[in-house]
Amino acid sequence: MNATASFAATNTKHPHRAPVSKLVSQDQRNSSSSGRPKAPDRKPVPRSLEARSEEAMTIHAGIAAANGVTNTTPGGGMMGMQRVPRSQSTVTRDYLAKQSPTANMNELISAMPGVAYQSQDIMGATGDALSMRGMNETEVGYLFEGAPVADAFNYEPFTSTYVDNENIGSITVAQGSPDLTAPLYNTVGGQISAKMIDPSHKMGGYLDLMGGNYSVNKEFVRFDTGDIGHSGIRGFLSFSNTHGHMDRGFGVLQRYHTDAKFIKEWGKSNSFGVVFSYTRLFWNAVRRPTMSQWNEYGRSFNFNEEYTPGDTAYYKFQTKNRNGITIVAPLHLDLGSGLSFNATPYFVLQYSPATGASNLSADGSYYGTEPADPLNQPYTVNGTVTAMGIGYYNAKNSGLTTSLDWKRGNNTLSFGYWYSYATHWEENSYSTVDLNGNVANMDGKYPIILQNGKVLRGYNLNLLQQTNALFLSDRLDLLKNRLHLEGSKNR
């Protein structure tokens, strides 16, 4: 850890304060050309005391740690300065760096006012539940680097796929009304906004290792390019590997993640950046007990470790994958005369296969609402075919947010446009399970085929959504920025 501190002394004059006695020589003190009585002898005032009485010392101190801690945010990083006319709170690196390296965005704000959080696993990777003042996470808007990242159709935020904890610069939580100009339409319960750290101006690297119970371990490494020549470009690239056993039941969790951020700066305040993240996540699901099952079995209640014919609760049938790619490219241009332009194109991809077993009737199965052909499959036992259902989904959300801002004196007028194009494709198939619990292929390459040549499926859907939105807002700052008046209109 590197620590730096800076100290500054400023000479402050006090025109209404009585002047400090000046130092004079003994000869000057004994002379009296005007015939006045000689002043009594007094000891000279030390120069250090004289300087101390005429100067005010101002101290600015902080640290520059490799993990981003500066110790400059009040409350240990949990009380970031707020300058917006709404109720919100911010956590910075001073707080985030002290939390578990495996924590996701939701877990990192669990101590914020009005937030309640619960995780499904000890690593916060497979899923969680968040509520804010009674609203769940699907009713809260999520922004990452200014782009909407939650699922466009069910509004679920897969926060473990966006960014590593080591690369988060700040998270801001608006517990009440959200930003009316944000590219969101489900924010009835508030807004959560996260930003990455900025790349360093100096070349370097950062390595972080952790380990814990249930063989949990994480390895994280980041490389900063520093300023690349005189191009105004700097960036970083990081990679992490997280692995551990499930805290209940059988199986493991494996997560690979990559983050990257590059910034180009020029002129007075022009900038262009590219933010990229990729996640590959795999885990074995755990069985959720009822209260009576928990009281009877406790932590031992879960999927079965050994397979018996017809057992759909075999743990190897309950595998989950969640993969994601996020790309955001924010642009800011200073056009002069108080005008500025902002544009943020983004692309969010979520895709994964998930599995679960079913016992299908060999003669009584349906394809939609129509009876399916007899399932002439091997390993049929008592008219039942044990099959593993393999479901795939592919959700894409891309769009562009723009705004033109005009600042004139204490007034700022903004006009913006948001366009979004989202698709969601999802289907499943079934693969026969042999008597030992094995499947020919876990990716659905050998599904059950009906006599008409169709693949037996439980569902097959395709969704499309387009969004066009305009906004106009006006902000007035008064009383030396102590009073903010803001109004906006969305269309």
C-alpha positions in Angstrom: 0.0 0.0 0.0 1.3 3.4 -0.9 0.3 6.4 1.2 0.7 10.0 0.3 -0.2 13.2 2.3 -0.1 16.8 1.3 0.1 19.8 3.6 -0.5 23.4 2.7 0.0 26.6 4.8 -1.7 29.8 3.9 -1.0 33.3 5.3 -4.3 34.8 6.5 -4.5 38.5 7.3 -7.0 39.9 9.8 -7.6 43.6 9.1 -9.8 44.1 12.2 -7.5 42.4 14.7 -5.0 44.4 16.7 -1.5 44.1 15.2 1.0 41.8 16.8 3.9 43.6 18.6 6.9 43.9 16.3 10.4 42.8 17.3 12.8 45.7 17.8 16.4 46.0 18.8 17.6 46.9 22.3 19.1 50.2 21.0 15.7 51.2 19.5 13.9 50.4 22.7 16.3 52.5 24.8 16.2 55.6 22.6 13.7 58.3 23.2 14.2 61.3 20.8 10.7 62.6 21.6 11.3 62.8 25.3 8.6 60.2 26.1 9.2 57.9 29.0 11.2 54.9 28.1 9.1 51.8 27.5 9.6 49.0 30.0 11.8 46.2 28.9 10.0 43.2 27.5 11.3 39.9 26.1 11.3 39.5 22.4 8.5 37.5 20.9 9.9 34.3 19.3 9.5 34.4 15.6 7.8 31.0 15.7 5.0 32.5 17.9 4.8 35.6 15.8 4.3 33.5 12.6 1.8 31.2 14.4 -0.4 34.2 15.3 -0.4 35.5 11.7 -0.9 32.2 9.8 -3.7 29.7 9.6 -2.7 26.1 8.8 -4.9 24.1 6.4 -4.2 20.4 6.1 -5.4 18.1 3.3 -4.6 14.4 3.9 -5.6 11.1 2.4 -4.0 7.9 1.2 -3.6 6.3 -2.2 -4.0 2.6 -1.8 -3.7 0.0 -4.5 -7.3 -1.2 -3.9 -8.7 2.3 -4.4 -9.1 3.4 -0.8 -8.5 7.1 -0.1 -10.2 7.6 3.3 -11.7 10.8 2.0 -15.4 9.8 2.0 -17.2 10.4 5.4 -18.6 7.4 7.2 -16.0 5.0 6.0 -17.1 5.4 2.4 -20.9 5.1 3.2 -21.8 8.9 3.2 -20.8 10.2 -0.2 -21.6 13.9 -0.9 -25.1 14.5 -2.4 -25.9 17.4 -4.6 -29.3 16.4 -6.1 -32.8 17.3 -5.1 -33.9 13.8 -4.0 -33.2 11.3 -1.3 -30.2 9.1 -2.2 -27.1 7.6 -0.7 -23.7 6.6 -2.1 -21.0 4.1 -1.2 -17.5 4.6 -2.6 -14.3 2.6 -2.7 -13.5 3.5 0.9 -16.3 1.1 1.8 -16.5 -1.3 -1.1 -12.8 -2.3 -0.8 -13.5 -3.5 2.8 -16.3 -5.9 1.7 -16.0 -9.5 0.5 -14.4 -9.7 -3.0 -17.3 -12.0 -4.1 -20.0 -9.6 -3.1 -22.3 -8.4 -6.0 -23.9 -5.0 -6.4 -27.0 -5.8 -4.4 -25.0 -7.2 -1.4 -22.8 -4.1 -1.4 -25.7 -1.8 -0.7 -27.4 -4.1 1.8 -26.6 -1.7 4.7 -28.1 1.3 3.0 -31.2 3.0 4.4 -34.4 1.3 3.3 -32.6 -1.7 1.7 -33.2 -5.4 2.7 -31.1 -8.1 1.0 -31.0 -11.9 1.0 -28.6 -14.1 -1.0 -29.2 -17.7 -2.3 -25.5 -18.7 -1.8 -22.5 -17.6 0.2 -20.8 -16.1 -2.8 -23.8 -13.9 -4.0 -23.5 -15.3 -7.6 -26.5 -17.5 -8.3 -29.3 -15.2 -7.3 -30.6 -13.0 -4.5 -33.6 -11.0 -3.3 -33.6 -7.3 -2.7 -36.3 -5.0 -1.6 -36.2 -1.3 -1.0 -38.9 0.3 1.1 -41.2 -2.6 0.3 -40.5 -2.8 -3.5 -38.6 -5.8 -4.9 -35.7 -5.7 -7.3 -38.0 -5.9 -10.4 -39.6 -2.6 -9.3 -36.2 -0.9 -8.9 -34.3 0.5 -11.9 -30.7 -0.6 -12.4 -28.1 1.5 -14.3 -24.5 0.5 -15.0 -22.4 3.4 -16.4 -25.6 5.1 -17.4 -27.1 2.1 -19.3 -30.1 0.0 -18.2 -28.9 -3.5 -17.6 -31.8 -5.4 -16.1 -33.8 -7.8 -18.2 -36.1 -5.8 -20.5 -39.0 -8.2 -20.1 -39.0 -9.5 -16.5 -36.9 -6.7 -15.0 -34.6 -9.1 -13.2 -31.1 -7.7 -12.5 -28.4 -10.3 -12.8 -26.0 -8.2 -10.7 -23.3 -10.9 -10.4 -22.6 -10.7 -14.2 -22.0 -6.9 -14.5 -18.7 -6.1 -12.7 -16.2 -7.4 -10.1 -16.3 -5.8 -6.7 -12.6 -4.7 -7.1 -13.6 -2.6 -10.2 -16.6 -0.8 -8.8 -16.0 2.9 -8.1 -19.3 3.8 -6.5 -22.9 2.7 -6.1 -25.7 5.3 -5.6 -29.1 4.3 -4.3 -32.1 6.6 -4.7 -34.6 5.3 -2.2 -37.4 7.5 -3.3 -38.2 9.0 -6.7 -35.7 8.0 -9.4 -34.0 10.3 -11.9 -36.8 11.2 -14.3 -34.4 11.4 -17.2 -33.0 7.9 -16.7 -33.6 5.3 -19.5 -35.9 3.2 -17.2 -39.6 2.4 -17.2 -40.0 0.1 -14.2 -38.6 2.4 -11.4 -41.6 2.6 -9.1 -39.4 1.7 -6.1 -36.2 3.7 -6.7 -33.0 3.5 -8.6 -29.6 1.9 -8.2 -26.7 3.3 -10.3 -23.1 1.8 -10.4 -20.0 3.1 -12.0 -16.6 1.5 -12.6 -13.4 3.0 -11.3 -11.5 5.1 -13.9 -8.2 3.7 -15.3 -5.1 5.0 -13.7 -2.8 7.6 -15.4 0.2 5.4 -14.4 1.0 2.0 -15.6 0.7 -0.7 -13.0 -1.2 -3.7 -11.8 -3.2 -5.1 -8.9 -3.5 -8.6 -7.5 -6.1 -9.8 -5.0 -6.4 -13.4 -3.6 -9.0 -14.7 -1.1 -10.1 -18.0 0.4 -12.7 -19.1 2.9 -15.0 -21.9 4.0 -16.5 -24.4 1.6 -13.3 -24.2 -0.4 -14.3 -20.7 -1.7 -11.5 -18.9 -3.4 -11.1 -16.0 -5.8 -8.2 -14.8 -7.8 -8.3 -11.3 -9.3 -5.7 -9.5 -11.4 -5.9 -6.1 -13.1 -3.5 -4.4 -15.4 -3.5 -0.6 -16.0 -2.0 0.7 -19.2 -1.5 4.2 -17.8 -1.5 7.1 -20.3 -0.6 5.8 -23.7 1.8 8.3 -25.1 0.2 11.6 -25.8 -3.0 10.0 -27.2 -5.1 10.9 -24.2 -6.1 7.2 -24.0 -5.8 5.1 -20.9 -7.4 1.9 -19.8 -7.4 -1.3 -17.7 -8.2 -5.0 -18.2 -8.9 -7.4 -15.4 -9.7 -11.1 -15.0 -11.1 -13.1 -12.0 -11.8 -16.7 -11.2 -14.2 -17.7 -8.4 -14.7 -21.3 -7.3 -16.3 -23.0 -4.3 -18.6 -25.7 -3.1 -22.2 -25.1 -2.5 -22.9 -24.4 1.2 -25.8 -26.9 1.0 -26.1 -30.1 -1.0 -23.7 -31.2 -3.6 -21.9 -29.7 -6.5 -19.7 -26.6 -7.1 -19.9 -23.0 -8.3 -17.5 -21.7 -11.0 -17.4 -18.1 -12.2 -15.0 -16.5 -14.8 -15.3 -12.8 -15.3 -13.5 -10.2 -17.4 -13.8 -6.4 -17.1 -12.2 -3.7 -19.3 -12.5 0.1 -19.5 -10.8 2.5 -21.8 -11.1 6.3 -21.8 -10.1 8.9 -24.4 -9.9 12.5 -23.2 -9.2 15.7 -25.2 -9.8 19.4 -25.1 -11.4 21.0 -22.0 -13.9 18.3 -21.0 -14.4 16.0 -24.0 -14.3 12.3 -23.3 -15.2 9.0 -24.9 -15.1 5.6 -23.1 -15.7 2.0 -23.7 -16.8 -0.4 -20.9 -16.8 -4.1 -21.4 -17.6 -7.1 -19.1 -18.0 -10.8 -19.7 -19.2 -13.5 -17.3 -19.3 -17.3 -17.5 -21.1 -18.7 -14.5 -22.0 -22.4 -13.7 -23.5 -23.9 -10.5 -25.5 -26.8 -9.1 -28.8 -25.6 -7.8 -29.9 -26.3 -4.2 -33.3 -27.5 -3.1 -35.6 -25.1 -1.3 -37.2 -26.7 1.8 -40.5 -25.8 3.4 -40.6 -25.0 7.0 -41.6 -28.5 8.0 -38.9 -30.0 5.8 -36.3 -27.7 7.4 -37.4 -28.5 10.9 -37.2 -32.3 10.1 -34.0 -32.4 8.0 -32.2 -29.1 8.5 -29.3 -28.4 6.2 -29.2 -32.0 5.0 -32.4 -31.5 3.0 -31.4 -31.2 -0.6 -31.1 -33.0 -3.9 -30.0 -36.6 -3.9 -26.3 -37.5 -4.3 -27.0 -41.0 -5.8 -29.3 -41.8 -8.7 -32.1 -44.4 -8.7 -34.2 -45.0 -11.8 -37.0 -42.4 -12.1 -35.5 -40.0 -9.5 -35.9 -36.5 -10.8 -34.3 -35.0 -7.7 -30.7 -36.2 -8.6 -28.4 -33.3 -8.1 -26.7 -33.6 -11.5 -30.0 -32.9 -13.2 -30.1 -29.5 -11.5 -27.4 -27.5 -13.2 -27.6 -23.8 -14.0 -25.6 -21.5 -16.3 -25.7 -17.8 -16.6 -23.5 -16.0 -19.1 -23.5 -12.3 -19.9 -21.8 -9.6 -22.0 -22.2 -5.9 -21.3 -20.8 -3.1 -23.5 -21.3 0.6 -22.8 -19.7 3.5 -24.7 -20.4 6.9 -23.1 -19.5 10.1 -25.0 -19.4 13.6 -23.7 -18.7 16.6 -26.0 -18.3 20.3 -24.9 -19.8 22.3 -27.8 -19.0 25.7 -26.2 -21.4 28.6 -25.3 -22.7 26.5 -22.4 -23.8 23.6 -24.7 -22.8 20.0 -24.2 -23.9 16.7 -25.8 -24.0 13.3 -24.2 -24.6 9.9 -25.9 -24.4 6.4 -24.5 -24.9 3.4 -26.8 -25.1 0.1 -25.0 -25.5 -3.7 -25.6 -26.5 -6.2 -22.9 -26.6 -10.0 -23.6 -27.7 -12.7 -21.2 -27.8 -16.3 -22.3 -27.7 -19.7 -20.5 -28.9 -23.3 -20.5 -30.6 -24.6 -17.4 -31.6 -28.2 -16.7 -34.3 -30.1 -14.6 -35.6 -33.6 -14.9 -39.2 -34.8 -15.5 -40.9 -38.2 -15.8 -42.8 -38.2 -19.1 -45.6 -40.6 -20.0 -44.6 -42.8 -22.9 -48.1 -42.8 -24.3 -49.8 -39.7 -22.8 -47.5 -36.8 -23.4 -48.6 -33.7 -25.3 -46.9 -31.3 -27.7 -48.6 -28.1 -26.8 -52.3 -28.8 -26.8 -52.0 -31.8 -29.2 -51.2 -35.4 -28.1 -47.7 -36.3 -28.9 -46.7 -39.6 -30.6 -45.8 -42.5 -28.3 -42.3 -41.8 -27.0 -40.5 -44.9 -28.2 -37.4 -44.3 -26.1 -35.0 -46.7 -24.5 -34.9 -47.0 -20.7 -38.7 -46.8 -20.5 -39.8 -48.1 -17.1 -43.5 -48.9 -16.4 -44.6 -46.6 -19.2 -42.5 -43.7 -18.0 -39.5 -42.0 -19.7 -37.2 -40.1 -17.3 -35.8 -37.2 -19.3 -33.7 -34.2 -18.5 -35.3 -30.9 -19.7 -32.7 -28.6 -21.1 -33.8 -25.0 -21.4 -32.1 -22.2 -23.3 -32.7 -18.5 -23.4 -31.0 -15.7 -25.2 -31.9 -12.1 -24.1 -30.5 -9.1 -26.0 -31.1 -5.5 -25.0 -29.4 -2.7 -27.1 -30.1 1.0 -27.3 -28.9 4.6 -27.3 -29.5 7.4 -24.9 -28.8 11.0 -25.9 -29.1 14.4 -24.3 -28.3 18.0 -25.3 -27.7 20.3 -22.3 -27.6 24.1 -22.3 -26.3 25.9 -19.2 -27.0 29.6 -18.9 -26.1 31.2 -15.6 -27.9 29.3 -12.9 -30.2 27.5 -15.3 -29.6 24.2 -17.1 -32.0 23.1 -19.9 -31.8 19.5 -21.1 -33.5 17.7 -24.0 -33.0 13.9 -24.6 -34.0 10.9 -26.5 -33.9 7.2 -25.6 -34.3 4.2 -28.0 -34.2 0.6 -27.0 -34.5 -2.6 -29.0 -34.8 -5.9 -27.0 -35.4 -9.5 -27.9 -35.9 -12.6 -25.8 -35.8 -16.1 -27.3 -36.3 -19.2 -25.1 -37.0 -22.9 -25.7 -36.4 -26.3 -24.1 -36.0 -29.9 -25.2 -35.8 -33.3 -23.5 -33.0 -35.8 -23.5 -33.5 -39.4 -22.3 -31.8 -40.5 -19.1 -30.4 -44.0 -18.9 -30.7 -46.3 -15.9 -27.5 -44.9 -14.3 -28.5 -41.3 -14.5 -26.5 -40.4 -17.5 -27.6 -38.2 -20.5 -26.1 -38.5 -24.0 -25.5 -34.8 -24.1 -26.0 -32.0 -21.5 -26.4 -29.4 -24.3 -29.5 -30.9 -25.9 -27.8 -32.2 -29.0 -29.7 -35.5 -28.9 -33.3 -34.5 -28.0 -36.4 -36.6 -28.2 -37.8 -36.4 -31.7 -41.4 -37.1 -32.5 -42.5 -39.1 -35.6 -43.4 -35.9 -37.4 -39.8 -34.8 -37.1 -40.5 -32.1 -34.5 -38.5 -31.8 -31.3 -40.5 -32.5 -28.2 -40.6 -29.2 -26.3 -42.3 -27.8 -23.2 -42.2 -24.3 -24.4 -40.9 -22.2 -27.3 -41.2 -18.4 -27.2 -39.9 -15.3 -28.9 -40.4 -11.8 -27.7 -39.6 -8.4 -29.2 -39.8 -5.0 -27.7 -39.0 -1.5 -28.9 -39.0 1.7 -26.8 -38.9 5.3 -27.9 -38.9 8.0 -25.2 -38.3 11.8 -25.2 -37.6 14.0 -22.2 -37.3 17.7 -21.4 -36.0 18.9 -18.1 -35.0 22.2 -16.6 -32.9 22.8 -13.4 -32.4 26.1 -11.5 -29.7 26.4 -8.9 -30.2 29.2 -6.3 -28.7 30.4 -3.1 -25.1 29.6 -4.1 -26.1 26.0 -5.1 -27.9 25.4 -1.8 -31.4 25.3 -3.5 -32.1 23.2 -6.6 -35.4 23.4 -8.4 -35.9 20.7 -11.1 -38.8 19.8 -13.4 -39.0 17.3 -16.3 -41.5 15.9 -18.8 -41.3 12.4 -20.3 -43.1 11.3 -23.5 
